[in-house]
């Protein structure tokens, strides 16, 4: 953490958690979820904002593919639209602090594509750990979560900020009923470059050890529409002769 930023470690961590919508456009990663039954098989995913998503098994079998323009409302899709006048976050400007992270988020159509588990949206944009803006006064239990043991670390070869987070009564998951962290202490790792939450590990209670692991493979790579559709490309093979019909 930069000692010259002028922010205390907790404020720095929270501002990073608000920053994801403005730190990447596409991301490629693998993710697995850890429950009391063990760790799930890893999935490979490609995300292109605002809503394009492709998911495969580790062996390459396609599980889900959507450009985000199909207006699906099934359990494998999370709509970003909350009001007809809201636009995508990358079309509006937040208020930044001196670190380059987000101090205050504007009104926008927030939401990330999800597959199966709605917590996908929260791990890609972990604003639920910070809120849209700082609380008016830094007093105990005023923030959504209490933070301790904040430090720099490395996860899957990438710089992260790590913190132990404990929810307060004001904590509100982005997806109701599906919080990113547990009711007790949770160790949280947030990727510095993308502000994606790459790891959670519950430390207390019956769910101790549960959470998720995410490994980022690529950021802001060019992703064409064909990547997010399971149909064959419709481009014409120009090597073949195309006859002209003359009437």
C-alpha positions in Angstrom: 0.0 0.0 0.0 1.2 3.4 -0.8 2.2 5.4 2.2 2.0 8.6 0.2 -1.7 8.2 -0.7 -3.0 10.0 2.4 -5.7 7.4 2.9 -5.7 5.0 5.8 -5.6 1.3 4.8 -9.3 0.7 5.3 -10.3 3.7 3.2 -7.9 2.5 0.5 -9.3 -1.0 0.5 -12.9 0.3 0.3 -12.1 2.7 -2.6 -10.5 -0.2 -4.5 -13.7 -2.2 -3.9 -15.8 0.6 -5.6 -13.5 0.8 -8.7 -14.2 -2.4 -10.7 -16.6 -0.9 -13.4 -13.8 1.6 -14.5 -10.8 -0.7 -14.4 -11.5 -3.3 -17.1 -13.7 -4.0 -20.1 -13.0 -7.7 -20.6 -11.6 -10.4 -18.4 -10.8 -14.1 -18.7 -10.5 -16.2 -15.6 -11.1 -19.6 -13.9 -13.1 -19.9 -10.7 -14.1 -22.6 -8.2 -16.4 -22.4 -5.2 -15.6 -24.0 -1.8 -18.4 -25.3 0.4 -18.7 -27.7 3.3 -18.9 -30.5 0.7 -15.5 -29.5 -0.8 -14.2 -27.5 -3.8 -16.2 -27.5 -7.0 -14.7 -28.3 -10.3 -13.1 -25.1 -11.8 -14.9 -23.3 -14.5 -13.4 -21.1 -17.3 -15.1 -17.8 -18.1 -14.9 -14.9 -20.5 -16.7 -11.7 -19.6 -17.1 -8.7 -21.9 -18.9 -5.8 -20.3 -21.7 -4.9 -20.0 -23.3 -8.4 -20.1 -21.5 -10.9 -22.4 -20.5 -14.1 -20.8 -19.1 -17.5 -21.9 -18.5 -20.4 -19.4 -16.8 -23.7 -20.1 -15.7 -26.6 -18.0 -11.9 -27.0 -17.5 -12.0 -29.6 -20.3 -13.6 -27.1 -22.7 -17.2 -28.2 -22.8 -19.5 -25.2 -23.3 -21.9 -24.6 -20.4 -23.3 -21.1 -21.1 -22.9 -18.5 -23.7 -24.7 -15.1 -24.1 -23.9 -11.8 -25.7 -26.1 -10.1 -23.1 -28.5 -8.9 -25.8 -31.0 -11.7 -25.6 -33.0 -10.2 -22.6 -33.0 -13.5 -20.8 -34.3 -13.5 -17.2 -33.5 -17.1 -16.2 -31.4 -18.2 -13.3 -28.2 -18.0 -15.3 -28.5 -14.3 -16.1 -28.5 -11.2 -13.9 -30.1 -8.1 -15.4 -28.2 -4.9 -15.0 -31.3 -2.7 -15.7 -32.8 -1.1 -12.6 -34.4 1.8 -14.4 -34.9 2.6 -18.1 -32.8 5.8 -17.9 -29.7 4.4 -16.3 -26.7 3.8 -18.5 -23.7 1.5 -18.2 -21.1 2.6 -15.6 -18.4 3.2 -18.3 -20.5 5.9 -19.8 -20.5 8.0 -16.6 -17.6 9.3 -14.5 -17.1 8.6 -10.8 -15.3 10.8 -8.3 -11.8 9.6 -7.9 -9.5 10.0 -4.9 -5.7 10.7 -5.0 -4.9 7.0 -5.5 -6.9 6.7 -8.7 -9.5 4.5 -7.0 -13.2 5.5 -6.8 -14.3 7.8 -3.9 -17.9 8.0 -4.9 -19.9 6.0 -7.5 -22.5 7.7 -9.7 -26.0 6.3 -10.5 -25.6 3.8 -13.3 -26.9 0.4 -14.5 -24.6 -1.7 -12.3 -24.6 -5.5 -12.5 -22.4 -8.2 -13.9 -23.3 -11.4 -15.8 -23.6 -14.5 -13.6 -23.7 -18.2 -14.2 -25.5 -20.4 -11.7 -24.4 -18.6 -8.5 -25.5 -14.9 -8.2 -22.3 -14.2 -6.2 -20.5 -14.0 -9.6 -21.8 -10.4 -9.9 -20.4 -9.5 -6.4 -17.0 -11.0 -7.0 -16.6 -9.2 -10.3 -17.7 -5.9 -8.6 -17.3 -6.2 -4.8 -18.9 -2.8 -4.0 -21.1 -4.5 -1.4 -18.0 -4.5 0.8 -17.7 -0.7 0.7 -20.9 1.0 -0.4 -21.1 3.6 -3.2 -19.4 6.3 -1.1 -17.6 6.7 2.3 -19.8 7.0 5.4 -20.1 10.6 6.7 -18.1 9.8 9.8 -15.6 7.1 10.5 -17.1 5.7 13.6 -17.2 2.1 14.8 -19.8 0.0 12.9 -20.8 2.9 10.6 -19.4 1.1 7.5 -21.0 -1.9 5.8 -18.1 -4.1 7.0 -15.4 -3.8 9.6 -11.9 -4.3 8.2 -8.7 -5.5 9.9 -5.4 -7.0 9.1 -5.1 -5.2 5.8 -2.0 -6.0 3.8 -0.5 -6.3 0.3 -0.2 -9.9 -1.0 0.1 -11.9 -4.2 -2.6 -14.2 -5.6 -2.0 -16.3 -8.7 1.0 -14.1 -9.6 -1.0 -10.8 -9.3 -0.9 -8.0 -6.7 -3.9 -8.0 -4.3 -5.1 -6.1 -1.2 -6.1 -8.5 1.5 -8.3 -7.8 4.5 -10.3 -9.6 7.1 -13.9 -8.4 6.8 -16.8 -8.7 9.3 -20.3 -7.5 8.3 -22.1 -4.9 10.2 -25.9 -4.5 10.4 -25.8 -2.2 7.4 -24.2 -4.8 5.2 -26.3 -5.4 2.1 -25.4 -8.0 -0.5 -25.7 -6.9 -4.1 -27.9 -10.0 -4.7 -30.3 -10.3 -1.7 -29.7 -13.4 0.3 -26.4 -14.3 -1.4 -23.7 -12.4 0.5 -20.1 -12.5 -0.7 -18.8 -12.9 2.9 -20.0 -14.9 5.8 -21.7 -13.7 9.1 -18.4 -13.9 10.9 -14.9 -13.0 9.8 -13.9 -13.6 6.1 -10.5 -13.2 4.6 -10.9 -11.3 1.3 -8.4 -10.7 -1.5 -9.1 -8.0 -4.1 -7.0 -7.7 -7.3 -5.3 -4.3 -7.4 -5.4 -3.9 -11.2 -9.0 -4.9 -11.8 -10.7 -4.6 -8.4 -12.1 -8.1 -8.8 -12.6 -10.1 -5.6 -10.3 -13.1 -6.3 -10.7 -15.0 -3.1 -12.9 -15.3 0.0 -12.3 -17.6 2.9 -14.7 -17.8 5.9 -12.8 -17.9 9.1 -15.5 -18.6 11.7 -18.4 -20.9 12.4 -19.8 -23.9 10.5 -18.8 -22.4 7.2 -15.1 -21.9 8.1 -13.0 -22.6 5.0 -15.8 -21.9 2.6 -15.6 -19.3 -0.1 -14.2 -19.0 -3.7 -11.0 -18.9 -5.6 -10.6 -17.0 -8.9 -7.5 -16.9 -11.1 -7.3 -14.1 -13.7 -5.7 -15.2 -17.0 -6.2 -12.1 -19.2 -7.6 -8.5 -19.0 -8.9 -6.2 -21.7 -8.3 -8.8 -24.5 -10.3 -8.3 -27.7 -13.4 -10.5 -27.6 -15.6 -10.8 -30.7 -19.4 -11.6 -30.6 -18.8 -15.1 -32.0 -17.0 -16.0 -28.7 -20.3 -15.5 -26.8 -22.6 -17.5 -29.2 -22.8 -21.2 -29.7 -23.9 -20.8 -33.3 -21.4 -21.2 -36.2 -20.0 -18.0 -37.6 -22.1 -16.5 -40.4 -19.2 -15.0 -42.4 -18.9 -15.9 -46.1 -15.9 -18.0 -47.1 -14.5 -15.8 -49.9 -12.5 -18.6 -51.3 -15.7 -20.1 -52.8 -17.1 -18.8 -56.0 -20.3 -16.9 -55.5 -22.6 -17.1 -58.6 -24.5 -14.1 -59.7 -28.0 -14.6 -60.9 -28.7 -12.5 -64.0 -32.4 -12.1 -64.7 
